[in-house]
């Protein structure tokens, strides 16, 4: 066999310095199998080598956190179940960005499949899927195809596997023209005494492969996901995995059936880097070694080599360590579900990964350097001042007064960022399982914890334009918005997962985005008592193919989970009854920097994003949850993109009812009052006006009575001006974008 050349090393994504570390770690030149294993385990996608140092600064603990980052998914306590046993919510968000750009249907589908496995690997039955999607300009020649493929892939996989897709977010910006983002989130529920972890222990314990057979799809997927795109990216199509949701459903049921026994010592899904990452992670976490007989790996293609088997990312596969003597029972369960089952190795005490094939040792490398001792970089970054000089965000200039609030609202509600997502979410089965209490379109999805009065509230959020203009404030806002959305349905926010999507970390400006957003996220989580329990980092999201090295906007997507102890008290955004009063509670009004109003109405992207007052966010959220619990409000909605006018319009559309509202007399600008995107604000509707206003005053919060619900028009009154838009006209404008685009 020829030696390892510099060209082979470069093709595997390792730098010369990293290859030198490989030589030191094993004391000799690796063979191709060993090089391949190092390449995927040390890839950005698997090792987090550019972000690991900074991720350590994030808050990950709270009394209700059972398991934080480091396992397949995060685990939080959600109280007692119907059988008197404590229950846990298990959840995580992950990216499948590059595969979805190359092959949108399978890329998105296998993203859903992968995140489902992360959750049921730990013993949870998945109860909800979410997603966070970013696309480029709608008029980009490739974008309609990408949107259609991604949405079909998410729906196709989730619908077939029988887990409801209950919400998410979709946005458009030219920065994603050459590199879309597809982030998938799954939430599951488990009994606390049946949670499973991945650390392999027990000398001689059998290592078992279950699920689908191994093929050649997905080889080098982790390495591909750790590199920039270029004009040859379509040639990477073979690195995209192919999913089978029906097999995944069988795998869920077989795993949960086996988990009801005492057979499993450890379990790990085969995600990025497939058999390599699953075996390395299991052995290294358990402080053990591992020996695998590659001849026993179930393969669906002839002549597969150990290199191909170890790097394949074929879907619907799991690796387990079983108690000795339990193999036959486990095999019977998996064969009943028509799945492959094979004992392929054993746990050792060598601290090495040893692979055998055709009677020869084809790999023998220490596990420490592969996992815990993988490279960790503190990459250079510019200062906050230097970043702002580089980002070149213009200062906010004078903003002219709106000539017609109603007409401007109509324009905003028709734009791609605010248009109805009905075309998307109607392709998702949001009701399967019969526990979905709040479908897509509200502030947060709500799913009942089966057999109880409890419910989980789930939201995904991020505002990338804020993160670009000021990474620190943008990171804070992404966390705060999930906190608001969960509070707005009446649930207590408990913890978050994240999917940190950024461009090339070797550029100091991009590294400043990463560190700034992480600091903002960390401060928000600490202030809101809202820890991070799981997550994913996706870097090198930029494309040379679009010319000049197009980087995405910094997009630290946040997935929040909250608990409602009695779902009967749940709030929704829909206006309920004529004559109720609309009240604005929380922060000040008037911040137009980085607002959609500025961009969509005036064609300007200027200014800093709205500052996030974390103490006020917590105060307002706790207060609104109290109002909901006491039954004092009938509808609740947070203010975010588009400001107060858009929040009111969304409430009207959801309830099929208009309103007449007026701004205070002393506002400096009607446009700023109605369209400013200040944070920590909620709109509520109530019949108990004085009680709600008095409660807010006693809580030290601003509260303004805006007007009354009723009629079929949205009427806005400002000093010296009045404008209106008919509800039917607004609905048509809001529904038109996706409908017309997809019919072209």
Secondary structure, 3 states (H helix, E strand, C coil): CCCCCHHHHHHCCCCHHHHHHHHHHHCCCCCHHHHHHHHHHCCHHHHCCCCHHHHCCCCCCCCCEEECCCCCCEEEEEEECCCCCEEEEEEEEEECHHHHHHCHHHHHHHHHHHHHHHHHCCCCEEEEEEEEEEECCCCCCCHHHHHHHHHHHHHHHHHHHCCCEEEEEEEECHHHCCCCEEEEEEEEEEEHHHCCCCCCCCCCCEEEEEECCECCCCCCHHHHCCCCECCCHHHHHHHCCCCCHHHHHHHHHHHHHHHCCCCEEEEEECCCCHHHHHHHHHHHHCCCEEEEEHHHCCECCCCCCHHHHHHCCCCCEEEEEECCCCHHHHHHHHHHCCCEEEEEEEEECCCEEEEEECCEEEEEEEHHHHCCCCCCCCCCCCCHHHHHHHHCCECCCCCCCCCCHHHHHHHHHHCCCCCCCHHHHCCCCCCCCCCEEECCCCCCEEEECCCCCCEEEEEEECCHHHHHHCHHHHHHHHHHHHHHHHHHCCCEEEEEEEEEECCCCCCHHHHHHHHHHHHHHHHHHHHHCCEEEEEEEECCCEECCCCCCEECCCEEEEEEEEEECCHHHCCCCCCCCCCCEEEEEECCCCCCCCCHHHHHHHCCCECCCCCCCHHHHHHHHHHHHHHHHCCCCCEEEECCCCHHHHHHHHHHHHHCCCEEEECCCCCCCHHHHHHCCCCCEEEEEECCHHHHHHHHHHCCCEEEEEEEECCCEEEEEECCEEEEEEHHHHHHHHHHHHHHHHHC
